[in-house]
């Protein structure tokens, strides 16, 4: 049975696409007991004494801002040459400091705040342990009322393959921001990756729902956050293609609760493997192709310095959603529609906002 460690935290959504670090600082301050953390613009401005703006994710800027507004303690940038070492640093900080930890993820494009970890045994001085999963808050997610969610759960293999992917310009590319840690919580054992043979075809949506339930059950999460008499109601899964990788697809399986919030489970569309879950999402609004065509009619787009409208019958919405880590959509739980218009490809969210491209920071 897993041994959990959780740090209380309040969720904050980034006010601008480039404010993930500032929103992360607010969440860290909330984990320190600050009831009304300083605003994101003020936090952003507190980092002017270091190279590079906080709004673009400068680690020193984030540490500087936290130092200015945290009630106690000093924050430092901690880097590691390998992702398993960085993951162990996160565990050390959670246990010794009892504060949430900002982590630079998806190739240095985004900050998330880790507030919990599941291990096979309790980490202690000299005690070997294995990391099973991390719990974190993504500032790209909208908050709930009360503002405690949403939070995400990622098994360690998915944490390393999708989130903690490193920063190529640094010699030690795996970066967190935390207070100084004087002693390791335990001895982190090497992370082992399971091997599976790929299926020839995608699993169907019904199998994706079953795989989602099996994944939640395997991690003891099937009834997470539910009352004893409550249950999930499965909604139609949505297929998503990762366009930054070859032949990689996943399903988003929305499970609706009686209180109208959602647990959204990610499932590998070839293997049925559980990839993680997003708990406490306020809604799950994805339109089908016909609805999206209607939503986009008359929307203006800019190309080659000119503006034009998307006119009925002149564009095509692709059948499946797409995602890659980017400024527009750092989270795999918020994929976009791919739209072909004329000789160009643009991307649209569920509200009909058009993005000409994925901006890779």
C-alpha positions in Angstrom: 0.0 0.0 0.0 1.3 3.5 -0.9 2.6 5.9 1.8 1.3 9.4 1.0 2.7 12.8 1.8 0.5 15.8 1.2 1.1 19.5 1.8 -2.1 21.7 2.1 -2.3 24.1 -0.9 -4.6 26.6 -2.5 -4.9 26.6 -6.3 -4.2 29.7 -8.4 -4.7 30.0 -12.1 -2.1 32.0 -14.1 -3.6 35.4 -15.2 -1.5 35.4 -18.4 0.0 32.6 -20.6 3.4 33.7 -19.3 2.5 34.0 -15.6 2.8 30.3 -14.6 5.8 31.1 -12.3 3.9 33.9 -10.6 0.8 31.7 -10.1 3.1 29.0 -8.8 4.6 31.5 -6.3 1.1 32.2 -5.0 0.5 28.5 -4.5 3.7 28.0 -2.6 2.9 31.0 -0.4 -0.5 29.5 0.3 1.2 26.3 1.5 3.2 28.4 4.0 -0.1 29.6 5.5 -0.3 33.0 3.7 -4.1 33.4 3.4 -4.1 36.0 0.6 -0.8 35.8 -1.3 0.5 38.9 -3.2 -0.9 39.3 -6.7 0.8 37.9 -9.7 1.8 41.2 -11.2 3.5 42.2 -7.9 5.3 38.8 -7.7 6.4 39.3 -11.3 7.8 42.7 -10.5 9.7 41.5 -7.4 12.1 39.6 -9.6 13.6 42.5 -11.5 17.0 42.2 -9.7 17.9 39.0 -11.5 18.5 38.3 -15.2 15.4 37.5 -17.2 11.8 38.2 -16.3 9.9 36.0 -13.8 7.0 35.9 -16.3 9.0 33.7 -18.6 9.9 31.3 -15.9 13.4 32.4 -14.6 14.2 30.1 -11.7 16.3 32.7 -9.8 13.4 35.2 -10.3 11.0 32.8 -8.7 13.3 32.2 -5.8 13.8 35.9 -5.4 10.0 36.7 -5.4 9.3 33.9 -2.8 12.1 35.2 -0.6 10.5 38.7 -0.6 7.0 37.5 0.3 7.5 34.3 2.3 7.0 34.7 6.0 10.0 32.5 6.8 12.9 30.7 5.1 15.1 31.2 2.1 14.4 29.8 -1.3 17.1 28.5 -3.6 17.3 27.0 -7.1 18.2 23.3 -6.9 19.3 21.5 -10.0 20.2 17.9 -10.8 21.8 16.1 -13.7 19.2 13.4 -14.0 15.4 13.3 -13.5 15.4 10.7 -10.8 17.8 12.8 -8.7 15.5 15.8 -9.2 12.5 13.8 -8.2 14.3 12.7 -5.0 15.1 16.4 -4.3 11.3 17.1 -4.5 10.6 14.3 -2.0 13.3 15.6 0.4 11.8 19.1 0.3 8.3 17.9 0.8 9.3 15.9 3.9 11.8 18.2 5.5 10.3 21.6 4.7 6.6 20.7 4.5 6.1 23.2 1.8 4.9 22.8 -1.8 7.7 22.7 -4.5 7.7 24.6 -7.8 9.2 22.4 -10.6 10.2 23.4 -14.1 8.6 21.0 -16.5 8.0 20.2 -20.2 11.3 21.2 -21.5 11.6 24.4 -19.4 8.4 25.8 -20.8 6.1 25.7 -17.7 6.0 25.6 -13.9 3.9 23.3 -11.8 3.7 23.0 -8.0 4.2 19.6 -6.5 2.4 19.2 -3.2 2.4 15.5 -2.6 4.1 12.2 -3.3 3.2 8.5 -3.0 6.0 6.1 -2.1 6.1 2.4 -1.4 7.4 3.0 2.2 7.8 6.1 4.4 11.1 7.8 3.4 13.4 8.1 6.5 17.1 8.6 7.2 18.9 5.7 5.4 15.6 4.1 4.4 15.3 3.0 0.7 12.1 3.9 -1.0 10.5 4.0 -4.5 8.5 6.9 -5.8 5.1 5.7 -7.1 3.4 9.0 -8.1 3.5 12.8 -7.7 0.5 15.1 -6.9 0.7 18.6 -8.3 -1.2 21.7 -9.3 -0.9 23.2 -12.7 -1.5 26.9 -12.9 -2.9 26.5 -16.4 -6.0 24.9 -14.8 -8.9 27.1 -13.7 -9.7 27.0 -10.0 -12.8 25.7 -8.2 -14.9 27.4 -5.5 -13.8 26.7 -2.8 -10.3 27.1 -4.4 -8.7 23.8 -3.5 -8.6 22.1 -6.9 -8.0 20.9 -9.4 -5.0 18.7 -8.6 -3.3 16.2 -10.8 -1.9 12.7 -10.2 1.0 11.4 -12.4 2.6 7.9 -12.0 6.3 8.2 -11.9 6.9 6.9 -15.4 4.5 9.5 -16.9 6.0 12.2 -14.7 9.4 11.5 -16.2 8.3 11.0 -19.8 5.8 13.9 -20.2 6.5 16.4 -17.4 10.1 16.3 -16.0 11.8 16.3 -19.4 14.7 18.7 -18.7 16.2 21.9 -20.0 18.8 21.4 -22.7 20.6 24.7 -22.2 21.7 23.8 -18.6 24.4 21.2 -17.7 22.1 20.1 -14.8 18.8 20.4 -16.6 16.2 19.3 -14.0 15.3 22.3 -11.8 13.2 22.9 -8.7 12.9 25.8 -6.3 12.7 25.1 -2.6 14.3 26.0 0.7 17.7 24.5 1.6 17.4 20.9 2.6 19.9 19.7 5.2 19.3 16.0 5.1 17.8 13.5 2.6 14.4 12.1 3.6 15.6 8.7 2.5 17.5 6.8 -0.2 15.6 7.0 -3.5 15.9 3.8 -5.5 16.3 3.9 -9.3 13.1 4.3 -11.2 12.3 1.3 -13.2 10.3 1.5 -16.5 7.9 -1.2 -17.4 8.1 -2.4 -21.0 5.1 -3.2 -23.2 4.6 -4.2 -26.8 2.5 -1.7 -28.8 -0.8 -2.8 -30.1 -1.5 -2.6 -33.8 -4.6 -0.5 -33.4 -6.0 2.1 -31.1 -8.2 0.8 -28.3 -11.9 1.8 -28.6 -13.5 4.4 -26.4 -15.3 1.7 -24.3 -12.0 0.1 -23.5 -10.6 3.5 -22.6 -13.3 3.9 -20.0 -12.5 0.5 -18.5 -8.8 1.2 -18.6 -9.4 4.5 -16.7 -11.3 2.7 -14.0 -8.6 0.0 -13.7 -5.9 2.7 -13.4 -7.7 4.6 -10.7 -8.3 1.3 -8.8 -4.7 0.2 -9.1 -3.5 3.4 -7.4 -6.3 3.4 -4.9 -8.0 6.4 -6.5 -11.3 5.0 -7.7 -13.3 6.8 -5.1 -10.8 9.6 -4.4 -12.6 12.7 -3.2 -16.1 11.1 -3.3 -18.7 10.6 -0.6 -19.5 7.0 0.2 -22.8 7.1 -1.7 -21.4 9.0 -4.7 -20.2 7.5 -8.0 -18.7 8.5 -11.3 -20.7 8.8 -14.5 -18.5 8.2 -17.6 -18.7 10.8 -20.4 -17.6 10.1 -24.0 -13.8 9.8 -24.1 -11.8 12.2 -26.4 -8.9 11.0 -28.5 -5.8 13.2 -28.6 -2.7 12.9 -30.7 0.7 14.2 -29.5 2.0 16.0 -32.5 5.5 16.4 -31.1 6.0 12.6 -31.0 5.7 9.9 -33.6 2.6 7.6 -33.3 1.6 8.6 -29.7 -2.1 9.0 -28.8 -4.1 9.2 -25.6 -7.7 9.3 -24.5 -9.1 11.9 -22.1 -11.8 10.0 -20.2 -14.1 12.4 -18.3 -15.8 11.0 -15.2 -18.6 13.2 -13.9 -19.4 13.4 -10.2 -22.8 14.2 -8.7 -21.5 17.6 -7.6 -20.9 18.3 -11.3 -17.1 18.4 -11.1 -15.0 16.0 -13.1 -12.2 13.6 -12.8 -10.4 13.4 -16.1 -8.3 10.3 -16.7 -5.5 10.0 -19.3 -5.2 6.6 -20.9 -2.6 5.5 -23.5 -4.7 4.9 -26.7 -2.5 2.0 -27.9 -1.8 0.1 -24.6 -4.6 1.2 -22.3 -2.0 2.2 -19.7 -3.1 4.7 -17.0 -1.2 7.9 -17.6 -2.6 10.1 -14.8 -5.7 11.9 -13.7 -6.9 15.5 -13.0 -9.2 15.7 -10.0 -11.6 18.5 -9.3 -12.0 20.0 -12.7 -14.9 22.4 -12.8 -16.0 21.4 -16.3 -15.2 19.3 -19.3 -16.4 21.1 -22.4 -15.3 19.6 -25.7 -17.5 19.9 -28.8 -17.8 17.4 -31.6 -16.8 18.3 -35.1 -20.1 19.7 -36.2 -20.4 21.8 -33.0 -16.9 23.1 -33.5 -17.6 24.0 -37.2 -20.6 26.1 -36.0 -18.5 27.7 -33.2 -15.8 28.7 -35.7 -18.0 30.2 -38.4 -17.3 33.9 -38.7 -14.2 33.8 -36.4 -11.4 36.1 -37.7 -7.9 34.8 -38.2 -4.7 36.6 -39.2 -2.3 35.3 -41.7 0.5 36.9 -43.7 -0.4 40.2 -42.1 -4.0 40.2 -43.2 -7.2 39.4 -41.5 -10.0 37.1 -42.9 -13.0 35.3 -41.6 -13.6 31.5 -41.4 -16.6 31.2 -43.7 -19.0 28.3 -43.8 -17.8 25.4 -45.9 -14.3 26.8 -46.3 -12.5 25.1 -43.4 -12.3 21.6 -42.0 -12.0 20.6 -38.3 -9.9 17.4 -37.9 -11.5 14.4 -36.2 -9.2 14.2 -33.2 -7.7 16.7 -30.9 -4.0 17.5 -30.8 -1.5 18.5 -28.2 2.1 19.3 -27.6 3.8 21.1 -24.8 3.6 24.8 -25.6 2.8 28.3 -24.3 -0.8 28.0 -25.6 -1.5 24.7 -23.9 1.2 23.4 -21.5 -1.1 20.8 -20.0 -2.2 17.6 -21.9 -5.6 18.0 -20.3 -6.2 21.0 -22.5 -5.7 19.9 -26.1 -6.7 21.9 -29.2 -8.6 21.3 -32.4 -6.6 21.3 -35.6 -8.3 23.3 -38.3 -7.4 23.3 -42.0 -8.3 26.6 -43.7 -7.1 27.2 -47.3 -3.5 26.1 -47.4 -2.9 26.8 -43.7 -3.3 25.0 -40.4 -4.5 26.8 -37.3 -5.5 25.5 -33.8 -8.6 26.4 -31.8 -9.7 25.8 -28.3 -13.3 24.9 -27.2 -14.2 28.6 -26.9 -13.3 29.3 -30.5 -10.0 31.2 -29.8 -7.6 30.7 -32.7 -3.9 30.1 -32.4 -1.8 30.2 -35.5 0.8 27.8 -34.0 2.1 26.1 -30.9 4.7 28.5 -29.4 7.6 26.4 -28.1 9.4 28.5 -25.5 
